Amino acid sequence: MRAIFSQSTTELRAGWRVYERVGGGSQRRDAKVAVDAETTSQVIAEKHIGDRIRRLRLKKSMGLVELGQRTGLSASFLSQLETGRVVPTLRNLARIAMVFSKDFVVLL
């Protein structure tokens, strides 16, 4: 979670936490931000989740079909995930990470 400091609330990106300066300190409050598809896709692309999955898969000399069989996900879905066309759930990231004996946080 990223944080910003501001005197007044302005337009925020999804997933940002707002701290308003009050007197000498700062006071935390969670911003209510609508999440749209474009913002979500942008965040996923910036995180390079698909690239990380692809690198792990190729490092193990594994094809999409084999990864799909091990995770219970389709090769088509995994391809879309690697190219950033779909947004993964935490459950799907955990399934993929388990195949590579990694914590799913590594993919984020």
C-alpha positions as CSV (number, residue, x, y, z in Angstrom):
1,M,0.0,0.0,0.0
2,R,1.5,3.4,-1.0
3,A,1.0,6.5,1.0
4,I,0.6,10.1,0.1
5,F,0.5,13.2,2.3
6,S,-1.8,16.0,1.4
7,Q,-3.5,19.0,2.9
8,S,-6.7,18.2,1.1
9,T,-8.0,15.2,-0.6
10,T,-7.5,15.2,-4.3
11,E,-8.0,12.6,-7.0
12,L,-6.3,9.4,-5.8
13,R,-5.2,6.2,-7.5
14,A,-6.7,2.9,-6.3
15,G,-4.8,1.3,-3.5
16,W,-3.3,4.5,-2.1
17,R,-3.7,5.3,1.6
18,V,-4.2,8.9,2.5
19,Y,-2.6,10.7,5.5
20,E,-3.8,14.2,6.2
21,R,-1.6,16.5,8.2
22,V,-3.4,17.6,11.3
23,G,-1.4,20.1,13.5
24,G,2.1,18.8,13.9
25,G,1.4,15.1,13.1
26,S,-0.5,13.2,10.6
27,Q,-3.7,11.2,10.8
28,R,-4.4,8.2,8.7
29,R,-7.7,7.6,6.9
30,D,-8.5,5.1,4.2
31,A,-9.6,6.8,1.0
32,K,-12.7,5.4,-0.7
33,V,-11.7,5.2,-4.3
34,A,-13.6,3.6,-7.1
35,V,-11.6,1.0,-8.9
36,D,-12.1,1.0,-12.7
37,A,-10.8,-1.5,-15.2
38,E,-8.3,0.8,-16.7
39,T,-6.6,1.6,-13.4
40,T,-6.6,-2.1,-12.5
41,S,-5.0,-3.0,-15.8
42,Q,-2.4,-0.3,-15.4
43,V,-1.4,-1.4,-11.9
44,I,-1.1,-5.1,-13.1
45,A,1.1,-4.0,-16.0
46,E,3.3,-1.8,-13.7
47,K,3.8,-4.7,-11.3
48,H,5.0,-7.1,-14.2
49,I,3.2,-10.0,-12.6
50,G,2.9,-11.8,-15.9
51,D,6.6,-11.4,-16.7
52,R,7.5,-12.8,-13.3
53,I,5.3,-15.9,-13.9
54,R,6.7,-16.4,-17.4
55,R,10.3,-16.1,-16.1
56,L,9.7,-18.7,-13.4
57,R,7.9,-21.0,-15.8
58,L,10.7,-20.8,-18.4
59,K,13.4,-21.2,-15.8
60,K,11.8,-24.6,-15.0
61,S,11.5,-25.4,-18.7
62,M,7.8,-25.7,-18.3
63,G,5.1,-25.1,-20.9
64,L,1.8,-23.4,-20.4
65,V,0.0,-26.8,-20.6
66,E,2.2,-28.3,-17.9
67,L,1.8,-25.3,-15.6
68,G,-2.0,-25.5,-16.2
69,Q,-2.1,-29.1,-15.3
70,R,-0.2,-28.5,-12.1
71,T,-2.3,-25.5,-11.0
72,G,-5.7,-26.5,-12.3
73,L,-5.8,-23.4,-14.5
74,S,-6.2,-23.5,-18.3
75,A,-3.2,-22.8,-20.6
76,S,-5.3,-20.1,-22.2
77,F,-5.9,-18.3,-18.9
78,L,-2.2,-18.6,-18.0
79,S,-1.2,-17.1,-21.4
80,Q,-3.6,-14.2,-20.9
81,L,-2.2,-13.7,-17.4
82,E,1.4,-13.6,-18.6
83,T,0.5,-11.0,-21.3
84,G,-1.5,-8.9,-18.8
85,R,-4.9,-9.3,-20.4
86,V,-6.5,-10.7,-17.2
87,V,-6.3,-9.8,-13.6
88,P,-5.3,-12.7,-11.3
89,T,-7.0,-13.5,-8.1
90,L,-4.9,-14.1,-5.0
91,R,-6.0,-17.7,-5.1
92,N,-4.7,-18.2,-8.6
93,L,-1.4,-16.5,-7.7
94,A,-1.1,-18.8,-4.7
95,R,-1.7,-21.9,-6.9
96,I,1.0,-20.7,-9.3
97,A,3.5,-19.9,-6.6
98,M,3.0,-23.3,-5.0
99,V,4.1,-25.0,-8.2
100,F,7.4,-23.1,-8.0
101,S,7.7,-23.5,-4.2
102,K,7.6,-19.7,-3.7
103,D,5.5,-17.4,-1.6
104,F,2.9,-15.7,-3.8
105,V,4.1,-12.3,-2.7
106,V,7.2,-13.0,-4.9
107,L,4.9,-12.6,-7.9
108,L,3.6,-9.2,-6.8
